[in-house]
Each structure stands twice: as C-alpha cells, then as structure tokens.
Amino acid sequence: MAKPIPTRFSVLPENEAAAIAHLEARGYSPMAIEKDDGGLSVLIFRPLPDDQMFGLVQALPVHLSAKIGIVMGNQPPFASKLDH
C-alpha cells in the first residue's frame, strides 16, 4: 500500500489569511504552511482517507487558488519536507 500523501493547496501570499479563514469555517485547517520557490504560500493538509478527501476538495477556495490542476504523488517538485 502506498504511503499517505498530504494535500497541498497554493495561494498568493496576500490570499493566505483569506484561504485559511475560508477552510477553517468549513472544518479544515492546514497542518503546515510552506513557501515555494516562486513565493507562493502552500497550505499543507494531513493525509485523509478517500472517503474524507471529497469534503476537503469541496471546501478548497478555488477562487483563491494560485494554481489549477491536480497532482498525484510526492515526487519533486511536488514533494515537501514533510514527505521525507
């Protein structure tokens, strides 16, 4: 079985507080926040089982997203310090 992988959601630094507030109002808080090489704030959420992932995806403030797309796996450049 594959190792559980955290979920990442990138926002512009000026949208970080709004994204966190949006998510917390829906019951989700990031376990960590990192800055990527491009200066984006990356909200990192603990790995969730498949049956709970839908709720997180529904809660994500897509209107604040700095990136659009879905990435599967934890290989560079998508790996985090938390993955190792």
Residue frames as qw, qx, qy, qz and C-alpha x, y, z in Angstrom:
[[0.000, 0.890, 0.455, 0.000, 0.00, 0.00, 0.00],
 [0.386, 0.573, -0.022, 0.723, 1.30, 3.47, -0.86],
 [0.320, -0.259, -0.452, 0.792, 2.37, 5.91, 1.83],
 [0.056, 0.859, 0.500, -0.097, -0.35, 8.50, 2.57],
 [0.414, 0.235, 0.149, 0.867, 0.41, 11.82, 0.90],
 [0.020, -0.560, -0.379, 0.737, -0.51, 15.26, 2.28],
 [0.346, 0.754, 0.490, 0.266, -2.73, 17.51, 0.17],
 [0.339, -0.285, 0.022, 0.896, -1.28, 20.85, -0.94],
 [0.221, 0.841, 0.477, 0.125, -3.13, 23.99, -1.95],
 [0.471, -0.053, 0.049, 0.879, -1.21, 27.02, -3.26],
 [0.045, 0.921, 0.388, 0.006, -2.31, 30.62, -2.87],
 [0.331, 0.659, -0.139, 0.661, -0.73, 34.02, -3.34],
 [0.374, -0.074, -0.596, 0.707, 0.76, 35.28, -0.05],
 [0.211, -0.087, 0.130, -0.965, -1.81, 38.08, 0.09],
 [0.703, -0.169, -0.355, -0.592, -4.62, 35.46, -0.09],
 [0.398, 0.103, -0.865, 0.288, -3.19, 33.15, 2.60],
 [0.158, 0.052, 0.626, -0.762, -5.27, 34.51, 5.52],
 [0.629, 0.163, -0.048, -0.759, -8.48, 34.52, 3.46],
 [0.660, 0.163, -0.697, -0.230, -7.88, 30.93, 2.28],
 [0.242, 0.040, -0.856, 0.455, -7.22, 29.72, 5.83],
 [0.349, 0.101, 0.414, -0.834, -10.33, 31.50, 7.15],
 [0.680, 0.175, -0.345, -0.623, -12.44, 30.00, 4.33],
 [0.601, 0.117, -0.791, -0.008, -11.17, 26.49, 5.10],
 [0.091, 0.023, -0.769, 0.632, -11.42, 26.78, 8.88],
 [0.510, 0.072, 0.173, -0.839, -15.03, 27.92, 8.55],
 [0.815, 0.156, -0.366, -0.421, -15.62, 24.57, 6.80],
 [0.889, -0.393, 0.200, -0.120, -13.77, 22.49, 9.38],
 [0.894, 0.222, -0.015, 0.388, -10.35, 22.15, 7.73],
 [0.212, -0.933, 0.258, 0.133, -7.07, 23.63, 8.94],
 [0.685, 0.559, -0.442, 0.153, -3.67, 23.16, 7.32],
 [0.864, -0.432, -0.089, 0.244, -1.13, 21.21, 9.37],
 [0.532, -0.383, 0.196, 0.729, 1.66, 23.38, 7.94],
 [0.413, 0.899, 0.111, -0.097, 2.29, 26.29, 5.60],
 [0.666, -0.210, 0.333, 0.633, 5.37, 26.47, 3.38],
 [0.283, 0.810, -0.153, -0.489, 6.64, 28.98, 0.85],
 [0.878, 0.271, 0.311, 0.243, 7.55, 27.51, -2.52],
 [0.564, -0.124, 0.264, 0.773, 10.41, 28.65, -4.75],
 [0.148, 0.520, 0.447, 0.713, 8.05, 31.02, -6.57],
 [0.038, -0.147, 0.321, -0.935, 6.95, 32.77, -3.37],
 [0.596, -0.346, -0.427, -0.585, 3.51, 31.13, -3.15],
 [0.431, -0.315, 0.645, -0.547, 2.05, 30.06, 0.17],
 [0.550, 0.028, -0.790, -0.268, 1.42, 26.33, 0.16],
 [0.643, -0.332, 0.360, -0.589, -1.20, 25.12, 2.63],
 [0.377, 0.210, -0.901, -0.044, -0.47, 21.50, 3.56],
 [0.751, -0.269, 0.115, -0.592, -3.21, 19.23, 4.89],
 [0.439, -0.309, 0.835, -0.121, -2.73, 15.91, 6.61],
 [0.224, 0.046, -0.872, -0.434, -3.36, 12.82, 4.51],
 [0.613, 0.040, 0.353, -0.706, -7.02, 11.88, 4.52],
 [0.433, 0.131, 0.888, 0.083, -8.73, 8.61, 3.67],
 [0.046, 0.196, 0.661, 0.723, -10.53, 8.58, 0.36],
 [0.176, -0.660, -0.718, -0.134, -13.94, 8.86, 1.98],
 [0.268, -0.788, -0.267, 0.486, -12.91, 12.14, 3.68],
 [0.387, -0.128, 0.352, 0.843, -10.97, 13.65, 0.77],
 [0.090, 0.604, 0.612, 0.502, -14.15, 14.72, -1.02],
 [0.288, -0.874, -0.360, 0.149, -15.04, 17.06, 1.86],
 [0.438, -0.550, 0.163, 0.692, -11.63, 18.75, 1.73],
 [0.306, 0.158, 0.572, 0.744, -11.81, 19.15, -2.03],
 [0.055, -0.757, -0.580, -0.294, -15.28, 20.69, -1.73],
 [0.386, -0.837, -0.217, 0.321, -14.00, 23.09, 0.95],
 [0.549, -0.144, 0.222, 0.793, -10.99, 24.38, -1.02],
 [0.195, 0.825, 0.181, -0.499, -11.45, 28.02, -2.08],
 [0.685, 0.292, 0.460, 0.483, -10.73, 27.50, -5.78],
 [0.208, 0.933, 0.188, 0.226, -11.33, 31.22, -6.37],
 [0.303, -0.901, 0.305, 0.055, -8.16, 31.88, -4.31],
 [0.905, -0.064, 0.307, 0.286, -6.02, 29.17, -5.91],
 [0.031, -0.780, 0.417, 0.466, -2.70, 30.24, -7.41],
 [0.028, 0.276, -0.884, -0.377, -2.58, 27.05, -9.47],
 [0.806, 0.150, 0.105, -0.563, -5.19, 24.99, -11.24],
 [0.632, 0.336, -0.687, -0.126, -4.66, 21.24, -11.56],
 [0.871, -0.410, 0.178, -0.204, -4.38, 18.01, -9.64],
 [0.322, 0.602, -0.724, 0.099, -1.09, 16.33, -8.86],
 [0.950, -0.275, -0.041, -0.145, -0.79, 12.74, -7.73],
 [0.859, 0.104, -0.252, 0.432, 2.33, 11.56, -5.94],
 [0.423, -0.890, 0.035, 0.167, 5.05, 13.12, -3.87],
 [0.768, 0.077, 0.192, 0.606, 7.98, 13.28, -6.24],
 [0.194, -0.509, 0.071, 0.836, 9.91, 16.54, -6.88],
 [0.127, 0.321, -0.263, 0.901, 8.90, 19.24, -7.50],
 [0.565, -0.509, -0.295, -0.578, 5.74, 18.34, -5.54],
 [0.704, -0.241, -0.578, 0.335, 7.48, 16.79, -2.53],
 [0.294, -0.861, 0.068, -0.409, 7.53, 18.60, 0.77],
 [0.085, 0.496, -0.733, 0.458, 9.90, 18.49, 3.71],
 [0.655, -0.193, 0.458, -0.569, 7.02, 16.72, 5.48],
 [0.911, 0.248, -0.186, -0.271, 7.13, 13.84, 2.98],
 [0.668, 0.418, -0.561, 0.255, 10.63, 12.74, 3.95]]
